[in-house]
Amino acid sequence: MKRIKLIVAYDGTNYCGWQIQNNGRTIEEVLNEALTALLHEKVAVIGASRTDSGVHAEGNVAVFDTENRMPADKICFALNQRLPEDIRVLKSEEVPLTWHPRKCNCVKTYEYRILNRRIEVPTLRLYAYFCYYPLDVEKMKQAAEYLVGEHDFTSFCAPRTQAEDMVRTIYSLDVGKTGDMITIRVSGSGFLYNMVRIIAGTLMKVGLGVWPPEHVEEILGARSRAAAGPTAVARGLTLISLEEETELRPVIAAENKEWKYSLDQSGTAAEKQSFLTIERCIPKEFDRLLFRVVHQAVRNGAETVYVNDCESGERIEAGKPYGYYVFQPSEERTGWYVTHDEYRRGAGKGSPKE
């Protein structure tokens, strides 16, 4: 058995998104059929990003397992002969059986394109949103700055999302214009359902002069979908790439009005230890931040996570479950610690440690 990684590009116009559905043809369904016919065994791909109906991709990632002996790097060429012209596998390679596209740290990059002119261009109608009214790109740029960093993006998420935590990190959010085409390019650790399209719809309202740029900060703080702009149409969105982070970041740091912390991972690989320093955090966000960051450290390989709450040494309670984790006072260092053993006993049952 071996696991094959695919880089997949597609024009999403004629498909009901990535994930198999009952109401129409999907990218996942077409790939499964083509791979099953090619390899003469039942194949089911797992995609990294489940794009919506009409959304395009230049670099989505998927994996599947196979016992076929065809060389991994040759599968893309053979597979493309069986795929329709609007789907292409750009690369195929073997990866470890433990590698999973949704469980590795990666940087996802999307682009949303807006054709901003008096009359629409027919050849662009499937790949950009047409806006007749002039948009102020400079104001859109100013508004975009408020969204960079780690925030709770509840206001920028469709109500029917399945995500338990609405906190995400945007590394960069750029707005540029070439000719009549405005491009919103956003990179982040991950995105909520419809998040990029709602960001695009919100920035367009700023560009139209409906809201000033600083109003975007108020939208973030509202944590209500009703506060943000409309969900921009799907055809303007393209998934550009998913770039795997092959090495742990030595330090993960985040700062906004509600919290400031740093997670030292410099010793995670060798010593299996990480150190979380919470410099400040408003009370209602403390428990959620503690669980979220410690869980990330454990996923990244830490077996022991030490925590120092600089504001108060009394906010962490011994024996209290924080998600999967129960903390104990540290005798070696200031603050508290949790071990991977305590995580396994809780997470294995999908509930806190008893």
VENJOGI-V824479 format. One record per backbone hydrogen bond with DSSP energy under -1.0 kcal/mol. CO is the residue of the C=O (numbers start at 0). NH is the residue of the N-H. Records with the same first field share a line. If there is no record, write none. Layout:
CO: NH + NH
//
This chain:
1: 65
2: 94
3: 63
4: 92
5: 61
6: 89
7: 59
8: 87
9: 56
11: 14 + 53
14: 53
16: 26
17: 27
24: 15
25: 29
26: 30
27: 31
28: 32
29: 33
30: 34
31: 35
32: 36
33: 37
34: 38
35: 39
45: 62
48: 50
50: 17
51: 54
55: 238
56: 9
59: 7
60: 47
61: 5
62: 45
63: 3
65: 1
70: 73
73: 77
74: 78
75: 79
78: 81
83: 86
85: 10
87: 8
90: 6
92: 4
95: 98
99: 102
104: 244
106: 242
107: 187
108: 239 + 240
109: 185
110: 237
111: 183
112: 128
113: 181
114: 130
120: 123
121: 124
123: 126
128: 114
134: 136
135: 139
136: 140
137: 141
138: 142
139: 143
140: 144
142: 145
143: 146
148: 169
150: 167
152: 155
153: 156
157: 160
165: 152
167: 150
168: 188
169: 148
171: 186
173: 184
175: 182
177: 180
179: 115
180: 177
181: 113
182: 175
183: 111
184: 173
185: 109
186: 170 + 171
187: 107
191: 194
192: 157
193: 197
194: 198
195: 199
196: 200 + 231
197: 201
198: 202
199: 203
200: 204
201: 205
202: 206
203: 207
204: 209
205: 208
206: 135
211: 214
212: 215
214: 218
215: 219
216: 220
217: 221
223: 226
233: 236
235: 112
236: 55
237: 110
238: 57 + 58
240: 108
242: 106
249: 264
251: 262
253: 260
257: 281
258: 255
259: 278 + 279
260: 253
261: 276
262: 251
263: 274
264: 267
266: 270 + 272
267: 271
271: 302 + 303
273: 305
274: 263
275: 307
276: 261
277: 309
279: 259
281: 284
282: 285
284: 288
285: 289
286: 290
287: 291
288: 292
289: 293
290: 294
291: 295
292: 296
293: 297
294: 298
295: 299
296: 301
297: 300
302: 339
303: 273
304: 337
305: 275
306: 335
307: 277
316: 319
321: 324
324: 321
326: 318
327: 336
334: 329
335: 306
336: 327
337: 304
338: 342
339: 343
340: 344
341: 345
342: 346
343: 347
345: 348 + 350
//
